[in-house]
Amino acid sequence: MLVLSRERDTTIQIGPNIKVKVLAIQKQRVKLGVEAPNHVRVVREEIAQDPDQSGGIPGAHSAADAHLFPILVVEDEPAHAKLITKALEDCFLSHIQVVASGEEALRTLEAEGAEGALNPRLIFLDFHLPDMSGLDVLRRVRSMPRFRTTPVVLLSAEQRESVVVSCLEAGANAFVCKSVHFDDFRRSVARTATFWTSECRLPGSVGTAQPA
């Protein structure tokens, strides 16, 4: 067992040439620095959070390249956007872009090759947007060749079966109901993100689960 202290430096010597130093300790994260010779391969891997210590959030992203997993959140309600972002950050997913309308989402996705363009590996899409239906956005997304297999999760307070079916038929990979209880909604988002970023093999994915 290694005991980390906020008051003093903690350095771990591994063999004659490798040192691991604790750079910062936060509430839920520890930042480490590794000194190693060039021929030693260093792999980044994060341990899942304990659900009992994180308000019921399922395991954090455990892939070595979690920070390279960009996510687009299309949500016009500020409180919901903040909650979704927090749920993703609790899963150690930090490359998140939030937009508040369908048109802004489509401009973001169509900006291929532009400087700073986002190429999301996962999209959370609200069903009710101020300028168009999330269903229309979904159909446009599926018409773009590079996003035909990108997981898209529809979010809505709608619970009618016809709405769920229409979203799935249009190409949604999942439909998550927005619970009136924020903690329940946050857990649903986190579980969905954990599945798509850690447990599911995606085309061209890095660090996702490999087939047996």
PyMOL commands that set and color helices and strands:
alter all, ss='L'
color gray80, all
select helices_A, chain A and resi 51-53+66-68+78-90+102-110+134-142+145-147+161-169+182-199
alter helices_A, ss='H'
color red, helices_A
select strands_A, chain A and resi 11-14+18-25+30-35+71-74+96-99+122-126+152-156+174-177
alter strands_A, ss='S'
color yellow, strands_A
deselect
rebuild
show_as cartoon
